[in-house]
Amino acid sequence: MKSNEKNPNVPAGRLQSLDALRGFDMLFIMGGAGLIAGLAQWFPCSFTQALADQMNHVDWHGLSHHDTIFPLFLFIAGISFPFSLAKQRANGKSEADIYKKIIKRGLILVLLGCIYNGLLYFNFAEQRYASVLARIGLAWMFGALIFVNTNWKTRAWITAALLIGYWLVAGFVPAPDGGGADIFSARGSFVGYVDRILLPGKVLYGDIDPEGILSIFPSIGTALLGMFTGEWVKYKKEGLTENKKVLYMVIAGITMLAVGLFWSLVFPINKKMWTSTFVLVVGAYSVLMFALFYYIIDVKNHRGWILFFTVIGLNSITIYLAQQFINFRFTTDKIFGGLVHLFPENAQAFFSSAAYITVCWLFLYFLYKKKIFLKV
């Protein structure tokens, strides 16, 4: 279905492909992963099991689809910033106001991450201060501050310095208390050592926190890669068509993938350490996925299918937080529990996940129709 009409419930000036891609990304933590795992139970075979295996994080080195959800979200936040910055400047915002807004957003996300992790229990000794939202807030904040103050060439050098510098530390400096453990292990890495001695409160895995201190630096690179992409989409030049922009994004993605895989021979792909190779390989996935959504939705104007994802994407942080504070599973069981149990036992996990997604989506659709969007 092809449509050139703008959605009246979508804030003006937004890339609809960006909201759809964000919604696609968030779907996997809104029950999508469980849906695919349920499919493997219902129709067990090597293909469905391979899909289900992708719905779990890898234990340490390596990569699964589930490991791409978080960095893709950060990458998308990066894409949107050049558009937001241009709009703020066009509306006459001072540079001081822009700085304040950037820092405020970053710190609010840190606070929300702490609340998500149980800050309101006031058990500060067991409180985990590192979080997914804090990582997004800090990486995006520092990336945005770099973006505001530099041109693209300087940003390219900064991104390279962040990734190479992190490798020089993580790959060549062992943990003083590592006891001779592998330098790329949680105990033997300098990254884990810094978390153990400097990170307040609970360190998630004891020896290392996946949203810890040193790994903030390469994650800024993830945010900056998104900002490069957003800047590229905004770029206007005679003879530079939208099709060419998509082609160059595909070339950039393939190049990052090749470099990341080659580099991984000496610096493993590892989400918990957020290694530089992880940044490049998942950056490749992110830019290729964005190129696909951008081409279909914003270049070819095929928008008739995107409502489901857009509803999620416009309130992505809302559903991330809401699942922690609202018992959607209880509501799902009360409404659909009887129906789900009418299906064969091996199909019930699939339909239970589908029902859960439905309840969450209807909650977001209500907010969407009322034009209520949580903005941070």
C-alpha positions as CSV (number, residue, x, y, z in Angstrom):
1,M,0.0,0.0,0.0
2,K,1.4,3.3,-1.1
3,S,0.5,6.6,0.7
4,N,1.9,10.1,0.4
5,E,-0.2,11.4,3.3
6,K,1.3,12.5,6.5
7,N,-0.1,11.0,9.7
8,P,-1.9,13.7,11.7
9,N,-1.0,12.0,15.0
10,V,2.8,12.2,14.2
11,P,4.5,15.4,15.2
12,A,5.3,17.5,12.2
13,G,8.8,17.4,10.8
14,R,9.7,13.9,12.0
15,L,11.1,11.1,9.8
16,Q,8.4,8.5,9.8
17,S,10.9,5.9,9.0
18,L,12.7,6.7,12.2
19,D,9.6,6.2,14.3
20,A,8.8,3.0,12.5
21,L,12.3,1.6,13.0
22,R,12.3,2.6,16.7
23,G,9.0,0.8,17.1
24,F,10.3,-2.3,15.3
25,D,13.3,-2.3,17.6
26,M,11.2,-1.9,20.8
27,L,8.8,-4.6,19.7
28,F,11.4,-7.2,20.7
29,I,11.3,-6.1,24.3
30,M,7.6,-5.7,24.3
31,G,6.9,-9.4,23.8
32,G,8.4,-9.9,20.3
33,A,11.2,-12.1,21.6
34,G,8.8,-14.2,23.5
35,L,6.6,-14.5,20.4
36,I,9.4,-15.9,18.3
37,A,10.4,-18.3,21.1
38,G,6.8,-19.4,21.3
39,L,6.8,-20.0,17.5
40,A,9.8,-22.3,18.0
41,Q,7.8,-24.3,20.6
42,W,4.7,-24.5,18.3
43,F,6.6,-25.4,15.2
44,P,9.9,-26.9,16.3
45,C,12.5,-27.2,13.6
46,S,16.0,-26.0,13.0
47,F,14.9,-22.7,11.4
48,T,12.5,-21.7,14.2
49,Q,15.0,-22.8,16.8
50,A,17.7,-20.7,15.1
51,L,15.3,-17.7,15.2
52,A,14.6,-18.3,18.9
53,D,18.3,-18.5,19.7
54,Q,18.6,-15.0,18.4
55,M,16.2,-13.8,21.0
56,N,18.7,-14.2,23.9
57,H,21.9,-12.2,24.7
58,V,25.1,-14.1,24.1
59,D,26.9,-15.0,27.3
60,W,30.1,-13.1,26.6
61,H,31.8,-12.8,23.2
62,G,29.8,-12.9,20.0
63,L,26.5,-11.3,18.8
64,S,22.9,-12.2,18.6
65,H,19.9,-10.1,17.3
66,H,18.9,-9.4,20.9
67,D,22.3,-7.7,21.4
68,T,21.4,-5.2,18.7
69,I,18.2,-3.8,20.3
70,F,19.9,-1.4,22.8
71,P,22.6,0.0,20.5
72,L,20.1,0.4,17.6
73,F,17.9,2.6,20.0
74,L,21.0,4.7,20.8
75,F,21.9,5.0,17.2
76,I,18.3,6.1,16.3
77,A,18.5,8.8,19.1
78,G,21.7,10.0,17.4
79,I,20.0,10.2,14.0
80,S,17.2,12.4,15.3
81,F,19.6,15.0,16.9
82,P,20.7,16.9,13.8
83,F,17.1,17.5,12.9
84,S,16.2,18.6,16.5
85,L,19.3,20.9,16.6
86,A,18.4,22.5,13.3
87,K,14.8,23.1,14.5
88,Q,16.0,24.6,17.8
89,R,18.3,27.0,16.0
90,A,15.6,27.9,13.5
91,N,13.3,28.8,16.4
92,G,15.9,31.1,17.8
93,K,17.2,29.0,20.7
94,S,20.5,30.3,22.1
95,E,23.5,28.0,22.3
96,A,23.2,28.2,26.1
97,D,19.6,27.0,25.9
98,I,20.6,24.2,23.6
99,Y,23.4,23.1,26.0
100,K,20.9,23.2,28.9
101,K,18.4,21.0,27.1
102,I,21.1,18.5,26.1
103,I,22.4,18.1,29.6
104,K,18.9,18.1,31.2
105,R,17.8,15.3,28.9
106,G,20.9,13.3,29.6
107,L,20.6,13.6,33.4
108,I,16.8,12.9,33.4
109,L,17.5,9.6,31.6
110,V,20.1,8.8,34.2
111,L,17.5,9.5,37.0
112,L,14.8,7.4,35.2
113,G,17.3,4.6,34.9
114,C,17.9,4.7,38.6
115,I,14.2,4.7,39.3
116,Y,13.8,1.8,36.9
117,N,16.4,-0.1,38.9
118,G,14.6,0.5,42.2
119,L,15.8,3.8,43.5
120,L,12.5,4.4,45.3
121,Y,13.1,1.4,47.6
122,F,15.9,3.6,49.1
123,N,18.2,0.6,49.5
124,F,21.2,2.6,48.4
125,A,23.8,-0.2,49.2
126,E,22.1,-2.5,46.7
127,Q,21.1,0.1,44.2
128,R,22.4,-0.3,40.7
129,Y,23.2,3.2,39.4
130,A,24.3,2.0,35.9
131,S,21.4,1.3,33.6
132,V,20.3,1.1,30.0
133,L,18.6,4.5,30.2
134,A,21.7,6.0,31.9
135,R,23.9,4.7,29.1
136,I,21.6,6.2,26.4
137,G,21.4,9.5,28.3
138,L,25.1,9.9,28.9
139,A,26.3,8.6,25.5
140,W,23.8,10.7,23.6
141,M,24.5,13.7,25.8
142,F,28.3,13.7,25.2
143,G,27.7,12.9,21.6
144,A,25.3,15.8,21.2
145,L,27.8,18.2,22.9
146,I,30.5,17.0,20.5
147,F,28.1,17.5,17.6
148,V,27.2,21.0,18.5
149,N,30.8,22.1,18.8
150,T,32.5,20.4,15.9
151,N,32.3,19.9,12.1
152,W,31.9,16.4,10.6
153,K,35.6,16.0,10.0
154,T,36.5,16.7,13.6
155,R,33.7,14.4,14.7
156,A,35.1,11.6,12.5
157,W,38.5,11.9,14.2
158,I,36.9,12.0,17.6
159,T,34.9,8.8,16.8
160,A,38.0,7.1,15.6
161,A,40.0,8.2,18.7
162,L,37.2,6.9,21.0
163,L,37.2,3.5,19.4
164,I,40.9,3.1,18.9
165,G,41.7,4.6,22.4
166,Y,39.2,2.2,24.0
167,W,40.9,-0.8,22.3
168,L,44.4,0.4,23.5
169,V,43.1,0.4,27.0
170,A,40.8,-2.7,27.0
171,G,43.1,-4.7,24.8
172,F,46.5,-4.0,26.4
173,V,45.9,-3.0,30.0
174,P,45.1,-5.9,32.3
175,A,43.1,-5.5,35.5
176,P,45.6,-5.1,38.5
177,D,43.4,-7.5,40.5
178,G,42.7,-9.9,37.6
179,G,45.0,-12.7,38.9
180,G,46.2,-13.4,35.4
181,A,42.7,-13.9,33.9
182,D,42.2,-13.3,30.2
183,I,42.4,-9.6,29.5
184,F,39.1,-9.9,27.6
185,S,37.3,-11.6,30.5
186,A,35.1,-9.8,33.0
187,R,37.7,-10.4,35.8
188,G,40.8,-9.8,33.8
189,S,39.7,-6.7,31.8
190,F,40.6,-3.2,32.9
191,V,37.0,-2.2,32.0
192,G,35.7,-4.5,34.7
193,Y,38.4,-3.4,37.2
194,V,37.3,0.3,36.8
195,D,33.6,-0.7,37.5
196,R,34.7,-2.7,40.6
197,I,36.6,0.2,42.2
198,L,34.7,3.2,41.0
199,L,31.1,2.3,40.2
200,P,28.9,3.0,43.2
201,G,26.2,0.6,44.4
202,K,25.7,-2.7,42.7
203,V,27.9,-3.9,39.8
204,L,25.4,-6.1,37.8
205,Y,27.6,-9.1,37.1
206,G,29.9,-8.7,40.1
207,D,33.1,-8.3,38.1
208,I,31.7,-6.0,35.4
209,D,28.6,-3.9,34.6
210,P,27.5,-3.9,31.0
211,E,26.5,-0.2,31.4
212,G,29.6,0.6,33.4
213,I,32.1,3.5,33.4
214,L,34.8,3.0,30.7
215,S,32.4,1.5,28.2
216,I,30.6,4.9,28.1
217,F,33.4,6.1,25.8
218,P,32.8,3.7,22.8
219,S,29.0,4.0,23.3
220,I,29.5,7.7,22.5
221,G,30.8,6.4,19.2
222,T,27.5,4.6,18.7
223,A,25.6,7.8,19.2
224,L,27.9,9.8,16.9
225,L,27.5,7.2,14.1
226,G,23.8,7.9,14.4
227,M,24.4,11.6,14.2
228,F,26.5,11.2,11.1
229,T,23.6,9.3,9.6
230,G,21.1,12.0,10.5
231,E,23.4,14.7,9.2
232,W,23.8,12.8,5.9
233,V,20.0,12.4,5.5
234,K,19.6,16.2,6.0
235,Y,22.5,17.1,3.6
236,K,21.4,18.9,0.4
237,K,23.6,19.0,-2.7
238,E,22.8,19.3,-6.3
239,G,22.8,15.9,-7.9
240,L,22.6,14.1,-4.6
241,T,19.3,12.2,-4.8
242,E,17.6,10.3,-2.0
243,N,18.4,7.1,-3.8
244,K,22.1,8.0,-3.8
245,K,21.9,8.8,-0.1
246,V,20.5,5.3,0.6
247,L,23.2,3.7,-1.6
248,Y,26.0,5.5,0.3
249,M,24.4,4.4,3.6
250,V,24.5,0.8,2.4
251,I,28.1,1.2,1.4
252,A,29.0,2.7,4.8
253,G,27.2,-0.2,6.5
254,I,29.1,-2.8,4.5
255,T,32.4,-1.0,5.2
256,M,31.8,-0.8,8.9
257,L,30.8,-4.5,9.0
258,A,34.0,-5.5,7.2
259,V,36.2,-3.4,9.4
260,G,34.5,-4.6,12.5
261,L,34.8,-8.3,11.6
262,F,38.4,-7.9,10.6
263,W,39.2,-6.0,13.8
264,S,37.4,-8.7,15.9
265,L,40.2,-11.1,15.1
266,V,42.2,-9.2,17.8
267,F,39.4,-7.4,19.7
268,P,36.3,-9.6,20.3
269,I,32.8,-8.4,19.6
270,N,31.4,-8.1,23.1
271,K,28.2,-6.2,24.2
272,K,28.9,-6.3,27.9
273,M,32.3,-4.6,27.3
274,W,30.8,-2.5,24.4
275,T,33.9,-3.2,22.4
276,S,34.9,-1.0,19.5
277,T,34.2,-4.0,17.2
278,F,30.7,-4.3,18.7
279,V,30.2,-0.6,17.9
280,L,31.2,-1.1,14.3
281,V,29.3,-4.3,13.6
282,V,26.1,-3.2,15.3
283,G,26.6,0.2,13.7
284,A,26.6,-1.6,10.4
285,Y,23.4,-3.4,11.2
286,S,21.8,-0.1,12.4
287,V,22.6,2.0,9.4
288,L,21.5,-0.8,7.0
289,M,18.2,-1.2,8.9
290,F,17.7,2.6,8.8
291,A,18.6,2.7,5.1
292,L,16.0,0.0,4.4
293,F,13.2,1.7,6.4
294,Y,14.1,5.2,5.0
295,Y,14.1,3.9,1.4
296,I,10.7,2.2,1.8
297,I,8.9,4.8,3.9
298,D,10.4,8.2,3.2
299,V,11.8,7.7,-0.3
300,K,9.2,5.4,-1.9
301,N,6.4,6.6,0.4
302,H,5.1,3.2,1.2
303,R,3.5,4.0,4.6
304,G,0.3,2.1,4.7
305,W,1.9,-0.7,6.9
306,I,3.8,1.4,9.5
307,L,1.1,2.4,12.0
308,F,1.7,-0.7,14.2
309,F,5.4,0.2,14.6
310,T,4.9,4.0,14.7
311,V,2.5,3.7,17.7
312,I,5.3,1.9,19.6
313,G,8.1,4.1,18.3
314,L,6.5,7.4,19.3
315,N,6.3,6.3,22.9
316,S,9.2,3.9,23.2
317,I,10.5,5.1,26.5
318,T,7.0,5.1,27.8
319,I,6.5,1.4,27.2
320,Y,10.1,0.6,28.4
321,L,9.2,2.2,31.8
322,A,5.6,1.1,31.9
323,Q,6.5,-2.5,31.7
324,Q,8.4,-2.1,34.9
325,F,5.5,-0.3,36.8
326,I,2.3,-1.6,35.2
327,N,1.4,-5.3,35.3
328,F,0.5,-5.8,31.7
329,R,0.9,-9.6,32.2
330,F,-1.9,-9.6,34.8
331,T,-4.2,-7.7,32.4
332,T,-3.3,-10.0,29.6
333,D,-4.1,-13.1,31.6
334,K,-7.4,-11.7,32.8
335,I,-8.6,-10.8,29.3
336,F,-7.0,-13.5,27.1
337,G,-6.0,-16.2,29.6
338,G,-9.0,-18.4,28.9
339,L,-8.7,-18.0,25.2
340,V,-5.0,-18.9,25.2
341,H,-5.7,-22.1,27.1
342,L,-8.0,-23.3,24.3
343,F,-5.0,-23.7,22.0
344,P,-2.8,-26.8,22.1
345,E,-0.2,-26.7,24.9
346,N,2.7,-26.2,22.6
347,A,1.1,-23.2,21.0
348,Q,0.1,-21.4,24.2
349,A,3.4,-19.6,24.7
350,F,3.0,-18.1,21.2
351,F,-0.5,-16.9,21.7
352,S,0.2,-15.7,25.2
353,S,3.0,-13.5,23.8
354,A,0.7,-12.3,21.0
355,A,-1.9,-11.3,23.6
356,Y,0.7,-9.5,25.7
357,I,1.8,-7.5,22.7
358,T,-1.8,-6.7,21.9
359,V,-2.4,-5.3,25.4
360,C,0.7,-3.2,25.4
361,W,0.0,-1.9,21.9
362,L,-3.5,-0.9,22.8
363,F,-2.2,1.0,25.8
364,L,0.2,2.9,23.5
365,Y,-2.5,3.3,20.8
366,F,-4.7,5.1,23.4
367,L,-1.9,7.5,24.1
368,Y,-1.2,7.9,20.4
369,K,-4.9,8.8,19.7
370,K,-4.8,11.3,22.5
371,K,-1.5,12.7,21.2
372,I,0.2,12.0,24.5
373,F,3.9,11.4,23.9
374,L,6.5,11.1,26.7
375,K,9.3,13.5,25.8
376,V,12.6,13.5,27.7
